Amino acid sequence: MGEPRLIEISPVTRVEGHGKVTIHLNRDNEVDEARLHIVEFRGFERFIRGRLMWEVPVIVQRLCGICPVSHHLAAAKAMDMIAGVDQLPPTAEKMRRLMHYGQVMQSHVLHFFHLAAPDLLFGFGAPAAKRNIFEVLKEQPELGKRAVLMRKFGQEIIEATAGKKVHGTGAIPGGINRNLSIEQRDHFLKTIDEMEAWALDALNLARDYTLEHEDLIAEFGTFPSNYMSLVREDDGALDLYHGNLRAVRSDGGAIFDQLPYPKYHEVLIEDVRSWSYMKFPFIKELGPEAGWYRVGPLARMNTASHIDTPLANKAHQDLKAVTGGSPNNSTLANHWARMIEVLHCVEKIRDLLNDPDLQGTDLVAKGDRRDEGVGVIEAPRGNLIHHYRVDEHDQVTYCNLIVSTTHNNEGMNRAVKDVAVKHLSGKEEITEGMLNHVEVAIRAYDPCLSCATHALGQMPLQVELFDADGTLVDRQAQCM
């Protein structure tokens, strides 16, 4: 019998932002506890106060350089509501959608090829020096080339619609500030067939990996949970830009359905834990123990009735067939779901490029001013909520953000513990490859830890000191 041990993975690699994992082993080398800690702190919900409502869609993008478009559009949708605009002009909505599909496509491609592929291609326990995009480029140069060019295509879509590839200014309260020129349209149409073919190949790669590693997928961070996303208002189809909220149980039963997203606060509560800067949301009627849920690509596949583009809908049916139509609870199945969404985005981009509304000149609508607005969008990593109030001077007085990674906080922590127990317990020697298994579980969620670290009110900092037997010796706390 040995001594209790604390293992720390710091930082977690190949994710956006900074976090660490702590794993507590008892005297028998069994995992007692494993947690994902978010060690960054950003106070956007505080310092956005006092800024003018027109500035907000641009400012909030600075939360992240990976998914700025998602924050840009969620904030713009909230400001639409404050501006009294319930229906955008067709050109404005379609330009925003084009921007969003470009964002989701490039983000998913970045994650799958650059961050996840080294694990999938070389094995979770491969040497650390092997698990990187440069080794992928060496061994599969064509795959690496496609990854770069597909992301480039998505980034250029963002540039054409938002003005810049990162931190653009395209969406404004009530609409958009540009349309798409014929020259830009024709430029994208030249390569859209290639993008579709490559998206299909990437989808097949993710699907085949999942089916060929059925035993691993079934045991690796797999557990039942609730799921939530936006779905289209009329028929419950996948809609990444707009819709109502739907939440389902692990057996597919509805918790709530077609809930207008401005009412999110009626069904969700944000809990706080002393050991993380990230909050833990749960569904109010189910309580904190049973009400936690997951969001993201797999959650969207589990909640959507269907997909309105033919190739992605066929892929969605194939994914659902694996579980007989019931929700898929496997963490690693997120990769398959992510590639379905890439294909869906390419199909939607093609449709929009052929829509003459993109060359329209009616770009902004006006309405009767309101004091409060909520904007919700399906970001690449999952559901994203922006909620604001403004005063008579158009200055922000309240801001609450629930980002995708925050929604997934409990699910990620459970995945960390599940994988740690299965792959580390009882081992005399803990190798780097074993620890990477834990990181693989986190990476499957494609977390954006920078986006998730915000505070509403005062944030408690608590330090606890334990002796070798696990007895609490001292505790000190203060509010920041």
Secondary structure, 3 states (H helix, E strand, C coil): CCCCEEEEECCCCCCECCEEEEEEECCCCCEEEEEEEECCCCCHHHHCCCCECCCHHHHHHHHCCCCHHHHHHHHHHHHHHHCCCCCCCHHHHHHHHHHHHHHHHHHHHHHHHHHHHHHHHHCCCCCCCCCCHHHHHHHCHHHHHHHHHHHHHHHHHHHHHHCCCCCCCCEECCEECCCCCHHHHHHHHCCHHHHHHHHHHHHHHHHHHHHHCHHHHHHCCECCCEEEEEECCCCCCECCCCCEEEEECCCCCEEEEEECHHHHHHCEEEECCCCCCCCEEEEHHHHHHHCCEECCHHHHHHHCCCCCCHHHHHHHHHHHHHCCCCCCCEHHHHHHHHHHHHHHHHHHHHHHHCCHHHHCCCCECCCCCCCEEEEEEEECCEEEEEEEEECCCCEEEEEEEECHHHHCHHHHHHHHHHHHHHHHCCCCCCCHHHHHHHHHHHHCCCCEHHHHCCCCCCCEEEEEEECCCCCEEEEEEEEC
